[in-house]
Amino acid sequence: MNLVSRTITGGLILLVGFWFIFFIGFIDGPGIDYVGIFVGFLFLILGSYIFLNKKEDNIEEIKSKGGKKKW
């Protein structure tokens, strides 16, 4: 992923995580509280990983043995 797509994807997943924690975890009914908080934290971890992962930006050269391949 490049910087723009990583920022958009990570930011959206972080927003979904915050939404799960605050609106579903604390405002909704009494039985769903822990599930919303748990799922929200999973989304926060995933969104943070995508947002902060810079290893994917580097493009490696293709190294083939023996020169060009013939089809």
N, C-alpha and C positions, 0 to 999 in steps of 0.2 A: 504494500500500500504506500502511496506517496503521502506527503504531509497533509494535503487538503482532505483526501478521503479518510485518512486516519483521524484527523481532527473532527470531521463530521460524524463518523461512525462512533468514535469513542465518546464524543459529546452527547450524542443521542442516547447511547446506552447508559451513560452516567445520569442523564435526566430521567430516564425510565427507572433507574435504581433509586434515585431520590424520591420519585413519585411513589414507588412501591413502599418505601420506608415511611414516608410522612402521611400519605393519604390513605393507603390501604392498611398499613401497620398501626397507625395511631387513631385514625378517625373512623374507620369502618367498624363492623360488629366485633363482639368480644372474642369469637372463636377464630378469627382470621388474623389476629394481631401478630402472632409469632411466625406464621407462614409468610405474611407480607414483609416482615422485617428480615427474615432469612433470605427470601428471594431478592429483596432489595439489596442486601449486602453482596449476594452473588453477582448481581448486575453491576454493582459498584466496582467489585474486584475485576470483572471482565472488562468493563469500560476503561478502568485505569490502566489495565495491561495493554489494551489496544491504543489508548491515547499516548502512553509513554514509551511504547516499543519503537525504537529507532533502528533496530537491526534490519527491519524489512525494507528500509529505504535504499540500501546498497544493492546494486545489481551486479551479480557476478558474471564474469566472462565465461563463455562456453569453451571448455577445453576438450577437444576430441583428439584421440590418438590416431596417428597415421595420416594426418592431413584431412582433406575433404572426403566426405562420404559419397559414394556413387550409388545411385538408386538403380 
